[in-house]
Amino acid sequence: GPGDIPAEDFADHVRKNERDSNAGFADEYQQLSLVGHSQSQMVASASENNAKNRYRNVLPYDWSRVPLKPIHEEPGSDYINASFMPGLWSPQEFIATQGPLPQTVGDFWRLVWEQQSHTLVMLTNCMEAGRVKCEHYWPLDSQPCTHGHLRVTLVGEEVMENWTVRELLLLQVEEQKTLSVRQFHYQAWPDHGVPSSPDTLLAFWRMLRQWLDQTMEGGPPIVHSSAGVGRTGTLIALDVLLRQLQSEGLLGPFSFVRKMRESRPLMVQTEAQYVFLHQCILRFLQQSAQA
């Protein structure tokens, strides 16, 4: 696959790959399909953890999974279907995870609390095309939800056309400590598909990145979709690549997607998402040129 591409050559690279019905992209995407597969997934496939995985083909690798603090006498209590993901500066810049199941909502909030993460990014709807894609894991109204020792309160929400931003407060009841969490919920991205245009996703990314840049304390942002690989992988890649562009003037989509796939299977799950990632970057470059 290609290495890092200078910003000024990126449009040509995309045009070349689009020829003959995206033949170049298909070729690159095919090369990515073999990455990472031989790595062990022992913990994820242990029998006590079966019911905690939404999809059988999406299991975190042992080396990059995010462990929970074990609960005394409970086998498998340190497991959640979540993986540390590389970013621009650190090998654990993000956490990619599946949308919680009814039986893993408590584990999900333990993950948020233990990582002290102030940011949740949700890229799926709870229901899509009549199928449940994610459990509704936050309170519907001012009535808090309690999961074990954690109480979750919805403090406020701002509903926009394509996304909603929610302010949540997490209370550790025993320790009487709190954690404020902001959830960025993008609602206009169909499963396995791509948003209607790069513009809405870029606008969402700008708002998210501004928040991340001013929220330096705490743990990694937690990004999830339904499986935590397709839409999740595309958004993480977009964020890292646009920052790579701003800091180095270079873009390496192929090499970064390959790097993500070494940490979690199937990141950027479809060829259409891989192409869309390039289209978003191209649109960003056009917008920057016009500015």
N, C-alpha and C positions, 0 to 999 in steps of 0.2 A: 504493500500500500504506500501511498504518498507520505512524505514527511511534512514538516511545517511549510505552509504556503505564505509568502509575503502578501500583506493585505491588498496591494495593488494588482496582484495576479489572481486574486480569488475569484473575481467575476468570470475570467477566462476559464479557470479550472471548473467552475460550475457549468458553464456553457458546454465545454468539452464533454463533461460527464453526462449531460442531458441528451446528447445526440443519440439517435436510434433508440427512442423510448427509454432514456435513462440507462443505457447500456453500461456506461462507466460507473455509475452509482451501483448498479446491480453487481458488477464485478467486485467493487470494493466491499459491498455488503456481504457478498458470498465469502470473501476472505475472513470476515469477522466471525462467521458462524462457527469456526473451529476453536475459538479462543477459550481457555479456562477450564474446559470440560473435565479434564482428568483430576481435578482437585477434590479433596474429600469433603463430604457433606454428612459426616457420621452423626453429629448431634441433631441436625435437622431431620434425619431419617430415622432416629430412634423411635421405638413404638410409642413411648409416652408423649412424644411431640407431634405425632401424626395429625391429630385433630387441630393443631395450632397453625397448620399450613393451609392457606386458601387454595393454592394450586400445587399439584404434585410435581410439576416440572419446574417450579421456581423455589429452590431451596438454597439458603445461604451457605457459602463455603465455610468450613470450620475456622480457617485462619482469619477471615475478615468479619465474622458474625459479631454482633454487639451482644455481649453477655449481660444478663440481668443479675442483680445480687440474689443468690439462691435463698429460697425460703426453707427454713429448717425442716428436714424430714420429707420434703416434697421433691421426688425425682423429676428432673426436667424443668424445675422452676426457674432455672437460669436461662431458659430458651425463649427467644422471640424471633420471628422471621424478619430479621433486620440485618443490614450489612453496613459497615463503615465504607465510605466512598472517598476516593481521592479528589482533590480539588486542584487549585493552582499552587497553593503553598504547602499543603499538608496532606499526608495520606489518609487522614481522618477528618476531612473538612465538612463532610455531609454524612447523614445517615439515610439510607434508602430502605423503606420498609413497605410491607403490604398494607392494604386497608384492613383495619382490625375486623376480626370475626366476633360474633356475640361472646364467645368464650375467651377472647384475648383482649377485650377492651381494658380490663384491669392491668394486664401486662403492658399494653400500649402506654397507659398513664404512668406506670412504673418506669418505663423507658424514658419518657419525657422528664420525670422527676429526677431519676438517677443521673441522667445526662445534664440536668439543669439547662435544658434547651428552651430558649425564649421564642423559638420560631417553629411553626408547623406549616408545611406547604401541602395542600390537598388538591390533587389534580383529577379527581374523579367525582362523579355524583354518587349518592348512595344507591340509587336505582338507575339503571340504564337499559333501554330497550326491554323493559319488563324483568330484568335480572338484578338481583342484589349484588352490588359490586363492592360495598363497604358498609360496615355497621355504622349507624349514626352514634358517634362516640362522645359527643359533647351535649350539654343540656339544651333543650328546646326553648327554654324560657328562663325566668329568674330563679326557678327552683333548682338548687344544686343537685348534682349526681355524686354518689359516693361509691368508690371502688376500693375495697380494703381500707387502707389508712389514708387514702387520698380523696379529697373532696374537690370537685370541679364546679366552678361557677361561671356562668356567662355574664360578663360585665357589660358588654355592649357589642353591637354589630353594625357595620355599614354595608348596605347592599348596593352594588353597582350593576351595570348591565351584564357584564360577563364574569364578574367575580364578586365575592363577599369577603370582607375582612372582619374577623371576630376577635374581641379581647376576652381572654379567659384567665381565671385566677385559680391556681392550684394550691390547695392547703394540705400540708402533711399534718394530720390531726394529732398524732402523738407528739410530734416535735413542735407543733404550733408554728411552723415555718411556712412561708408562702413563695410562690413562683408565678410571675406574670408571663403569660404566653400569648403571642399573637398568631392567629391562624389565617393564612392566605388561601382562600378556597376558589380555585379557578374552575368555572362551571361550564365552559364552552368548548370542551375538548373530548370528542367521542373516543371510546375505547378502541384500541388498535388503529384508530384513524389519526387525522391531523386537524387542527383548527382551520376555520374557513380562510383566514389570512394571517400572515406573520405579524401584522400590525397590532392585533389585540394581545397576542402573547408577548410581544416586545414591550407593550405598555405595562402589562402585568409584571414583566421582569424588571422594568425600571423602578417600579414602586417597591418591589420585593428587595432589589439590590440596595436601594436607598436605605431601607430599614436595616438590612444586614450590615451595611457599612457603619451605621450609627449604633448598632447593638453588638459591640465587640465582646462583652463579657458573656459568661455562660457557655454551654456546650454547643455542639454542631446543630445546624438546622436539620429538622427531620422532614424528609420529603416522602410522600406516599401517593400512590394511585390505587389501583385495585390489586395488582400483583406487585407493584413497586419496581417495575423494570422498564416498561415502554414509555409512558408519559413521564414517569419519574426520571428515567435515563436521559430523555430528550431535554427536559428542563435543566437538569444538572449540567449536561454537556453545553447547553446554550449559555448558561451563566459562566462556566469556566472558560469557554472559548471567547466570549466577548471580553472577559477580563484579560485573557491572554493577548487578545488583539490590542486592548488599551495599554497594556504594559510593555509588550514586545513588538507590536506591529506585525505579528505572525499568527497564523491559524492552523491548527492541526486536528481537524475533526476526526479523521480516520484513526490517528494514533491515540487520541483521547478516548474515543469509544472503545478501542481495543483495551486500553488501560482500565476502563470501568468494568469491562467484561471479565477481567482477571479477578475483580473483587466481588462481582455478583453476576449470575447468569442472565443472558438475554437483555442486558441494558440497551435501550433503543431497540424495541422489539420487532419493528417491521421496517422494510426497505422504504416505505412511504414516510415513516418518521425520520429515517436517516436523510432522505432527500429534503424533507421539510426543515430539518436542522440547518442544512446548507442555505435554504431559501431565507430563513430568518436572519442568518448572518449577512447574507447578501443585501437584504432589505435594510439591515442596521447600517451597513457601509454606505448605501444610497442615502439614507436619512442623514448620516454624519456629513456626507459630501454637500448636501443641500443646506445644512445648518450654518 
